[in-house]
Amino acid sequence: INTSGAVSGETNSNVSLTNTKTNTPVAPEVERVTYTDIEFGFMLKFPKTWETNVSENGEKENRIVNYTFGTGESGVTLVVLPTSLEGIIRETLSLVSEEEATINGLAAKKITARSTKDGSPLSLIFFTQGDTLFDLNGPADLVEDIGSTFQLRKNSSN
């Protein structure tokens, strides 16, 4: 998968984009793009001015896909990986707090941490479906905002 240029509407067969307007913390009445990924069965919304980049590492059961949504100055990352690899993410964190939450009807874990590399503050939301972990991370206000739009298809074929 390699998708870029969400603003211009470029897509591949596993992704669709639509426009909507919502009131959000990002900016009042910001026009949104809906990003839908068919393969992993997720959907989220982000400001139309943001770009989308997708990269992947590993193969089959160890495959990790990174979706970056944002501008050069700000944005969020969604990492999709097997739940068995959650420890890889946790090794990079010095945990400040973790709480169970329900976001958009989905069970989630809201995590506040610091990077073990440079001590920078981190905000993450973990969503799980089957043996797939969805790790949304970035600045706290953006993670909350974009996380509130995150949805999963009920019967994903992972």
Sine and cosine of phi, psi and omega as CSV:
sin_phi,cos_phi,sin_psi,cos_psi,sin_omega,cos_omega
0.00,0.00,0.75,-0.66,0.14,-0.99
-0.54,-0.84,0.97,-0.23,-0.05,-1.00
-0.85,-0.53,0.75,-0.66,0.10,-1.00
-0.60,-0.80,0.19,-0.98,0.06,-1.00
0.97,0.26,0.70,0.72,0.01,-1.00
-0.84,0.54,-0.54,0.84,-0.02,-1.00
-0.90,0.43,-0.62,0.78,-0.01,-1.00
-0.99,0.11,-0.14,0.99,0.08,-1.00
1.00,0.02,0.22,0.97,0.05,-1.00
-0.92,0.39,0.65,-0.76,0.02,-1.00
-0.61,-0.80,0.23,-0.97,0.23,-0.97
-0.91,-0.42,-0.05,-1.00,-0.12,-0.99
-0.93,0.38,-0.26,0.97,-0.02,-1.00
-0.99,-0.14,0.00,1.00,-0.13,-0.99
-0.74,-0.67,0.63,-0.78,0.15,-0.99
-0.72,-0.69,0.48,-0.88,-0.02,-1.00
-0.79,-0.62,0.70,-0.71,0.10,-1.00
-0.68,-0.73,0.38,-0.92,-0.02,-1.00
-0.98,-0.21,0.61,-0.79,0.10,-0.99
-0.54,-0.84,0.27,-0.96,0.12,-0.99
-0.89,-0.45,0.69,-0.72,0.03,-1.00
-0.59,-0.81,0.32,-0.95,0.16,-0.99
-1.00,-0.07,0.84,-0.55,-0.04,-1.00
-0.60,-0.80,0.21,-0.98,0.08,-1.00
-0.90,0.43,-0.39,0.92,-0.01,-1.00
-0.87,0.49,-0.76,0.65,0.08,-1.00
-0.14,-0.99,0.60,-0.80,0.02,-1.00
-0.89,0.45,0.63,-0.77,0.04,-1.00
0.80,0.60,0.59,0.81,0.04,-1.00
-0.97,0.24,0.69,-0.73,0.05,-1.00
-0.98,0.21,0.73,-0.68,-0.09,-1.00
-0.94,-0.34,0.45,-0.89,0.16,-0.99
-0.93,-0.36,0.71,-0.70,0.07,-1.00
-1.00,-0.09,0.86,-0.51,0.01,-1.00
-0.98,-0.21,0.84,-0.54,0.00,-1.00
-0.85,-0.52,0.81,-0.58,0.05,-1.00
-0.93,-0.36,0.91,-0.41,-0.06,-1.00
-0.94,0.33,-0.67,0.75,-0.07,-1.00
-0.85,0.52,-0.75,0.66,-0.03,-1.00
-0.99,-0.11,-0.10,1.00,0.10,-0.99
0.94,0.34,0.58,0.82,0.05,-1.00
-0.86,-0.50,0.33,-0.95,0.04,-1.00
-0.60,-0.80,0.63,-0.78,0.14,-0.99
-0.49,-0.87,0.26,-0.97,-0.02,-1.00
-0.86,-0.52,0.59,-0.80,0.02,-1.00
-0.53,-0.85,0.29,-0.96,-0.03,-1.00
-0.85,0.53,0.65,-0.76,-0.05,-1.00
-0.84,0.54,-0.48,0.88,-0.03,-1.00
-0.97,0.23,-0.17,0.99,-0.01,-1.00
-0.98,0.19,0.44,-0.90,0.09,-1.00
-0.98,-0.18,0.32,-0.95,0.03,-1.00
-0.82,-0.57,0.73,-0.68,0.10,-0.99
-0.72,-0.70,0.61,-0.79,-0.02,-1.00
-0.77,-0.64,0.73,-0.68,0.09,-1.00
-0.65,-0.76,0.39,-0.92,0.04,-1.00
-0.67,-0.75,0.42,-0.91,0.03,-1.00
-0.70,-0.72,0.45,-0.89,0.08,-1.00
0.99,0.15,0.04,-1.00,-0.03,-1.00
-0.73,-0.68,0.52,-0.86,0.08,-1.00
0.63,0.78,-0.95,-0.32,-0.13,-0.99
-0.94,0.33,-0.22,0.98,0.04,-1.00
-0.92,-0.40,0.35,0.94,-0.04,-1.00
-0.95,0.30,0.75,-0.66,0.05,-1.00
-0.84,-0.55,0.80,-0.60,0.01,-1.00
-0.90,-0.44,0.79,-0.62,0.00,-1.00
-0.95,-0.32,0.84,-0.54,0.07,-1.00
-0.94,-0.34,0.84,-0.55,0.04,-1.00
-0.93,-0.37,0.80,-0.59,0.01,-1.00
-0.85,-0.52,0.85,-0.53,0.05,-1.00
0.35,-0.94,-0.24,-0.97,0.07,-1.00
-0.92,-0.39,-0.02,-1.00,0.05,-1.00
-0.88,0.47,-0.49,0.87,-0.05,-1.00
-1.00,-0.02,-0.51,0.86,-0.07,-1.00
-0.46,-0.89,0.30,-0.95,0.02,-1.00
0.35,-0.94,-0.17,-0.99,0.00,-1.00
-0.73,-0.68,0.32,-0.95,0.09,-1.00
-0.84,-0.55,0.68,-0.73,0.14,-0.99
-0.91,-0.40,0.88,-0.48,0.03,-1.00
-0.96,-0.27,0.82,-0.57,0.02,-1.00
-0.94,-0.34,0.84,-0.55,-0.07,-1.00
-0.45,-0.89,0.27,-0.96,0.07,-1.00
-0.90,0.43,0.60,-0.80,0.01,-1.00
-0.86,0.52,-0.45,0.89,0.01,-1.00
-0.90,0.43,-0.27,0.96,0.00,-1.00
-0.98,-0.19,0.17,0.98,-0.01,-1.00
-0.83,0.55,-0.55,0.83,0.01,-1.00
-0.86,0.52,-0.52,0.86,0.03,-1.00
-0.87,0.48,-0.67,0.74,0.02,-1.00
-0.94,0.35,-0.73,0.69,-0.06,-1.00
-0.89,0.46,-0.48,0.88,0.03,-1.00
-0.90,0.43,-0.39,0.92,-0.02,-1.00
-1.00,-0.01,0.04,1.00,-0.10,-0.99
-0.90,-0.43,0.61,-0.80,0.27,-0.96
-0.95,-0.31,0.97,-0.23,-0.16,-0.99
-0.90,0.44,0.76,-0.64,0.12,-0.99
-0.98,-0.19,-0.74,0.67,0.07,-1.00
-0.40,-0.92,0.42,-0.91,0.06,-1.00
-0.55,-0.83,0.75,-0.66,0.01,-1.00
-0.63,-0.78,0.54,-0.84,0.11,-0.99
-0.96,0.27,0.60,-0.80,-0.01,-1.00
-0.51,-0.86,0.28,-0.96,0.17,-0.99
-0.88,-0.47,0.86,-0.50,-0.04,-1.00
-0.82,-0.57,0.87,-0.50,0.00,-1.00
0.83,0.56,0.58,0.82,0.01,-1.00
0.99,0.14,0.05,1.00,-0.04,-1.00
-0.94,-0.33,0.65,-0.76,0.12,-0.99
-0.92,0.39,0.68,-0.73,-0.05,-1.00
-0.54,-0.84,0.28,-0.96,0.16,-0.99
-0.88,-0.47,0.84,-0.54,0.07,-1.00
-0.99,-0.13,0.83,-0.56,-0.10,-1.00
-0.84,-0.54,0.73,-0.68,0.16,-0.99
-0.90,-0.43,0.75,-0.66,-0.09,-1.00
-0.46,-0.89,0.03,-1.00,0.15,-0.99
-0.83,-0.56,0.55,-0.84,0.04,-1.00
-0.91,0.40,0.73,-0.69,0.07,-1.00
-0.96,0.29,-0.27,0.96,0.00,-1.00
-0.98,0.20,-0.78,0.62,-0.10,-0.99
-0.75,-0.66,0.06,1.00,0.04,-1.00
0.98,0.20,0.06,1.00,-0.02,-1.00
-0.92,0.38,0.54,-0.84,-0.01,-1.00
-0.94,0.35,0.60,-0.80,0.00,-1.00
-0.75,-0.67,0.60,-0.80,0.11,-0.99
-0.81,-0.59,0.76,-0.65,-0.03,-1.00
-0.69,-0.72,0.50,-0.87,0.20,-0.98
-0.79,-0.62,0.82,-0.57,0.07,-1.00
-0.98,-0.20,0.81,-0.58,0.18,-0.98
-0.91,-0.41,0.59,-0.81,0.02,-1.00
-0.78,-0.63,0.66,-0.75,0.14,-0.99
-0.66,-0.75,0.89,-0.46,-0.06,-1.00
0.87,0.50,-0.80,-0.60,0.02,-1.00
-0.97,-0.23,0.44,0.90,0.03,-1.00
-0.91,-0.43,0.75,-0.66,0.05,-1.00
-0.96,-0.27,0.73,-0.69,0.07,-1.00
-0.92,-0.38,0.92,-0.38,-0.05,-1.00
-0.95,-0.32,0.97,-0.25,0.06,-1.00
-1.00,-0.09,0.84,-0.55,-0.06,-1.00
-0.59,-0.80,0.41,-0.91,-0.03,-1.00
0.43,-0.90,-0.33,-0.95,0.06,-1.00
-0.87,0.49,0.61,-0.79,-0.12,-0.99
-0.79,0.61,-0.72,0.70,-0.05,-1.00
-0.91,0.42,-0.62,0.78,0.00,-1.00
-0.96,0.29,-0.62,0.79,0.03,-1.00
-0.89,0.46,-0.69,0.73,0.05,-1.00
-0.88,0.48,-0.72,0.69,-0.05,-1.00
-0.90,0.43,-0.81,0.58,-0.04,-1.00
-0.94,0.35,-0.61,0.79,0.04,-1.00
-0.86,0.51,-0.54,0.84,-0.01,-1.00
-0.93,0.37,-0.23,0.97,0.02,-1.00
-0.98,-0.21,-0.12,0.99,-0.09,-1.00
-0.93,0.37,0.73,-0.68,0.05,-1.00
-0.68,-0.74,0.49,-0.87,0.08,-1.00
-0.87,-0.50,0.64,-0.77,0.16,-0.99
-0.93,0.37,0.64,-0.77,-0.07,-1.00
-0.90,0.44,-0.62,0.78,-0.08,-1.00
-0.89,-0.46,0.91,0.42,0.05,-1.00
-0.94,0.35,0.59,-0.81,-0.07,-1.00
-0.99,-0.17,0.76,0.65,-0.02,-1.00
-0.97,0.25,0.00,0.00,0.00,0.00
